[in-house]
Amino acid sequence: MTHQLQQGMIAPAFRTVDFYGNAVSLESYRGRKVLLAFLRFSACALCNLRVHHFIGRYPDWQRQGMVVIAVFESPEANLRTFVGTQNATFPLVADPKAHLYDLYGVETSEEKVRLTMTDANTKSFVAEAAAAGFALTPEEGSNFNRIPAEFLIDERGIVRLAHYSRIVTDHLPLATIDSFAAGE
């Protein structure tokens, strides 16, 4: 098990590029709130649904001074083929070697994936993803057992909320993110 971040810790700095080739540095967002989302892999229907939800709210979040960075444990080419087709206006980052996942203590768990499959709510999430056009699609070489995590980071780079998912479909409530973006 890797070291998980806690509320009040300084968010680990990183530099990378998004799949458009733009530089992404956590330090460059100082003075702004950040939602840093570690999703599974770029073809994951449930992760694509999460990005779809983010895209719908992003204009409001951006007006409130919050940015979103979404990280996938996939090669850049796969981001282009799958999640990248949603044309998100926030950075989508390929991290196929899981360096950022390790930096933030994001786990891999076969047990939590099994629990996801048996959770009563999973079918409704899969149906919602399918209705939004995201099919259950395997991605060759992906880490199927990756578990998502989301971090709300304040203007000073302090983790205000670290959410390590208990199962694949467990994310921060969008209302919680809305409140953070609004400064509540």
Buried (B, 14 or more C-beta within 10 A) or exposed (E): EEEEBEEEBEBBEBEBBBBEEEEBEBEEBEEBBBBBBBBBBBBBBBBBBBBBBBBEBBEEBBEBEBBBBBBBBBBBEBBBBBBBEBEBEBBBBBBBEBEBBEBBBBBBBEEBBEBBEEBEEBEEBBEBBEEEEBEEBEBEEBBEBBBBBBBBBBBEBEBBBBBBBEBBBBBBEEEBBBEBBEEE
